[in-house]
Amino acid sequence: MNYLHDKLSIAGMAVPLLAVRQNEKTACGEYLDLIDLGLLAESWGLNLIQLLPLNDTGDLPSPYAALSAFALHPIHLSLQAAPETLAARGVSLSAAEKAVLSEAHEDLATRYASAGRVPFGQVLAGKLEAFRKVWNACREGLMPQVERFAEEQAWAKPYAAFMTLKQRYALAPWWEWPEFRNPSPSDIEALWQAPDSGEEMRFRIFLQVLARDQLEAAAQAVHARGIDIMGDIPILLAPDSADVWFQRAMFRLDRQAGSPPDWPGHMGQNWGFPLYNWSAPGNITLDFWRRRLAYAANFYSAYRIDHVLGFFRIWTIDTREREAVLGYFEPYGRISHHGLAALGFSEERLVWLSRPHISEERLQAVEETCSRRTADPPAMRARLAALREQLFIRVKQEPLFQFYPDIHGTMDIEAICRKAGSGIPGEQDALHEYIDALSGWWFDRTLQETEPGQYVFRWFFRDTTAWHTLDEREKNILEDAARRLEEEAHREWEQQGRHILDLMVHASDMQAFAEDLGAIPPCVPRVLKELGIPGLRVFRWQRQWDAPGMPYHDPGSYDSLSLACTSVHDSSSMREWWEKEADRNQLWQLCVDVAEKDAPLAALMAEAGEEPPARLTPEAARLLVRLLATSSSMVAMYPIQDILACEGRYHLQTPEEERINVPGTVSDANWTWHMPVSLLALKEDKPLAGLVSSIVKRG
């Protein structure tokens, strides 16, 4: 598909498909709802619909933990439209089979259509049960379609085998399966030919045939109305996914991705996703991305590159680390044992810099504090004394300890401490405190050994115990070495990022957009501009951070090669931001200033009053929506919650209820937001359509 609005200034809405209510009798959003979303976008004067990832994530709702880079999620299949979808393939369902689908739809609607959050697992189970009955009833007529799809799509059989085996082994991750942990193509074919596994595999591919047909039909209808659709392509894949399971050579399973501890006291984030092996033989990783984008181009005319920084460099963490503190960027140069020796650092000095050293006094103090947390301090002291023998080795005869060399991460420390609990009352709380203390000591090193004899500088290397014991000459030597490695890394990041993104840009005719949030190296915007990839400008974070009061940037100053938005799926909505986080007085003054050169904003200011309200009224919301429309960005993007904030009838009781995801938390509320109003009701709301189209109109 071609991007329809190349070089034009347009507005769009971001919508999680799961959240959509087509009418008052739908339990969750479906692929064919995109058709009505397109009609709504058209009536609102919008030219682009942005979606969250639609990949199969099993029974978990997070769209960024896909079980496949290709397979679509069956939860978005329409039960009602399935007979028509199959009829287009020459397969007619009987009245009884149609009744199965209709009854399942009605049952899900009765139970879940009015739910404030989508009950993901229950809705998915209900749909799968109904589709399985249909498959069992008419599998013979469907078989040629399924067989053809399996042969045409190289990913289909491995994905179907993966899903079949996960079901067989009670959803356990593949590395815990009793067999097929390292499958070959012949293993996949054997599973395909076996009666039991082959049947389930064909059912899984049947679901993919339906999903592709429904999404493709909806996308074509939307594009025919001149509306672009932006898909979302997550950079990383879950370790327990079909792609990692079957295409092991593309990944580094000894490392996991995350984000750095980029401010003091911050531990970083360990996402738990494996890294790509960009240097895998035969360019298989790059070919994988070509195929992935080619499949997405069946549905989208644009796509969002999730975490684009990861294509330049990615924070990597040993799989035995629970936290991200002891990570480092890849690619990144190393300083060798030989190089450090040449700089004048003795073997003993190198050990001091690269391994934590804990004084006996500190160790005793922590042991005593933790022992007193329990009901039996003497017994706990004995327990901790035994743990000391398992965890630490004394340095010569000094009152100083190091961790044993066979301990490689905080998960090793935790496993040793948790093993064979003694049942002392209060022991678990005491051990938790003890593990926290040990973890803090584990992180305390200036140099981190990544491979034998190869070192990188720890993120906060200047704040470590060993660093503060160095003399100025030693510090200057290491500072120079760190600076050289940093300069070399920036050159390598630019080379890698340009190479991969250039391939992605030319792999399809979709327009790429980049999620480039965070502390980005200078090469990133340079390469994005060179390749014509718009970056992201989140209004609330576009501030003059070094200026007094940190004023917000006028959206009119944004780079034209960008997508501006009021909020994102990982942030609070516009309402919650206004009421809890925003500098309302500054924003109000910015609206006053911009209104001097924008007549629609001036008219809205006259309706909104003279002072910023403590609660985001519909009138104030309209100001913010219009303010973003004045940006110089090629796209002004609005999450649908922020558009609905412009009409008080569609406000939820609290703005917190509009939240899609709270990063770093595990909750049933994450990713399951359900729109408070149906698409049908919104399409009939002509006054709202007139209002929205007037305030999002761009010059």
Buried (B, 14 or more C-beta within 10 A) or exposed (E): BEBBBEEEBBBBBBBBBBBBBBEEBBBBBBBBBBBBBBBBBBBBBBBBBBBBBBBBBBEBBBBBBBBBBBBBBBBBBBBBBBBBBBEEBEBEBEEEBBEBBBEBBBBBBEBBBEBEBBBBBBBBBBBBEBBBBBBEBBBEBBEEBBEEBBEEBEBBBBBBBBBBBBEBBEEEBBEEBEEBEEBEEEBBEBBBEEEEBBEBBBBBBBBBBBBBBBBEBBBBBBBEEEBBBBBBBBBBBBBBBBBBBBBBEBBBEEBBBBBBBEEEEBBBBBBBBBBBBBEBEEEEBBBBBBBBBEBBBEBBBBBBBBBBBBBBBBBBBBBBBBBBBBBBBBBBBBBEBEBBEEEEBEEEBBBBBBBBBBEBEBBBEBBEEBBEBBEBBEBBBBBBEEBBEEBBEEBEEEEBBBBBEEBBBBBBBBEBBEEEEEEBEBBEEBBBBBBEBBBEBBBBBBBBBBEEEBBBBBBBBBEBBBBEEBEEEBEEBBEEBBEEBBEEBBEBBBBBBBEBBEBBBEBBEBBBBBBBBEEBBEBBBEBBBEBEBBBBBBBBEBBEEEEEEEBBBBBEEBBEBBBBBBBBBBBBBBBBBBBEEBBBEBBBBBBBEBBEEBEBBBBBBEEBEEEBBEEBBBBBBBBBBBBBBBBBBBBBBBBBBBBBBBBEEBBBEEBBBBBBBBEEEEEEBBBBBBBBBBBBBBBEBEEBBEBBBBBBEBE
